[in-house]
């Protein structure tokens, strides 16, 4: 138990030394160059993702427009069938009289 304070002091001193050395390493010219390259790669990746998203949006818009056309044609066909059925029913009533 007597060595415990020295261990804590040693760990604290090691942490301070490591932190100081880390700050020096992280702020060096080589590290900054590395940060710039990583940031540039991230920006290129973002541009690539945005192009893909734009392409997907355009395709979704085309699909949506085509689906609306299909539904409009289907509704028109159903209306035509209903009108034909009502005309046939009216013709049947006039022939029965």
C-alpha positions as CSV (number, residue, x, y, z in Angstrom):
1,X,0.0,0.0,0.0
2,X,3.0,2.4,0.5
3,X,3.8,2.2,-3.3
4,X,0.3,3.2,-4.3
5,X,0.9,7.0,-4.3
6,X,4.0,6.6,-6.4
7,X,2.0,4.5,-8.9
8,X,-0.7,7.2,-9.2
9,X,2.0,9.9,-9.5
10,X,3.8,7.9,-12.2
11,X,0.5,7.3,-14.1
12,X,-0.3,11.0,-13.9
13,X,3.2,12.0,-15.1
14,X,3.0,9.5,-17.9
15,X,-0.3,10.8,-19.0
16,X,0.9,14.4,-19.1
17,X,4.0,13.3,-21.0
18,X,1.9,11.3,-23.5
19,X,-0.5,14.2,-23.9
20,X,2.2,16.7,-24.5
21,X,3.9,14.5,-27.0
22,X,0.5,13.7,-28.6
23,X,-0.2,17.4,-29.1
24,X,3.2,18.0,-30.7
25,X,2.6,15.0,-33.1
26,X,-0.9,16.0,-33.9
27,X,0.1,19.6,-34.8
28,X,3.1,18.7,-36.9
29,X,3.2,19.5,-40.7
30,X,3.0,15.8,-41.6
31,X,-0.1,15.3,-39.5
32,X,-1.8,18.4,-41.0
33,X,-1.0,17.1,-44.5
34,X,-2.6,13.8,-43.5
35,X,-5.7,15.6,-42.1
36,X,-6.0,17.5,-45.4
37,X,-5.8,14.3,-47.5
38,X,-8.3,12.6,-45.3
39,X,-10.7,15.6,-45.5
40,X,-10.2,15.7,-49.3
41,X,-11.1,12.0,-49.6
42,X,-14.2,12.5,-47.4
43,X,-15.3,15.4,-49.7
44,X,-14.8,13.2,-52.8
45,X,-16.8,10.4,-51.1
46,X,-19.6,12.9,-50.3
47,X,-19.7,14.1,-53.9
48,X,-20.0,10.5,-55.1
49,X,-22.8,9.7,-52.6
50,X,-24.7,12.9,-53.7
51,X,-24.5,11.9,-57.4
52,X,-25.9,8.5,-56.4
53,X,-28.7,10.1,-54.4
54,X,-29.6,12.4,-57.3
55,X,-29.7,9.5,-59.7
56,X,-32.0,7.5,-57.3
57,X,-34.3,10.5,-56.9
58,X,-34.6,11.0,-60.6
59,X,-35.4,7.3,-61.1
60,X,-38.0,7.5,-58.2
61,X,-39.6,10.5,-59.9
62,X,-39.8,8.6,-63.2
63,X,-41.4,5.6,-61.5
64,X,-43.9,7.8,-59.6
65,X,-44.9,9.6,-62.8
66,X,-45.4,6.3,-64.6
67,X,-47.4,4.9,-61.7
68,X,-49.7,7.9,-61.8
69,X,-50.2,7.4,-65.6
70,X,-51.0,3.7,-65.1
71,X,-53.6,4.6,-62.4
72,X,-55.1,7.4,-64.6
73,X,-55.5,4.9,-67.5
74,X,-56.9,2.3,-65.2
75,X,-59.5,4.8,-63.8
76,X,-60.4,5.8,-67.3
77,X,-60.9,2.2,-68.3
78,X,-63.1,1.5,-65.3
79,X,-65.2,4.6,-66.0
80,X,-65.7,3.4,-69.6
81,X,-66.8,-0.1,-68.4
82,X,-69.2,1.5,-65.9
83,X,-70.7,3.8,-68.6
84,X,-71.0,0.8,-71.0
85,X,-72.8,-1.2,-68.3
86,X,-75.2,1.7,-67.6
87,X,-75.9,2.2,-71.3
88,X,-76.6,-1.6,-71.7
89,X,-78.9,-1.5,-68.7
90,X,-80.8,1.5,-70.2
91,X,-81.1,-0.3,-73.6
92,X,-82.5,-3.4,-71.8
93,X,-85.1,-1.2,-70.1
94,X,-86.2,0.4,-73.3
95,X,-86.5,-2.9,-75.2
96,X,-88.6,-4.4,-72.4
97,X,-91.2,-1.7,-72.6
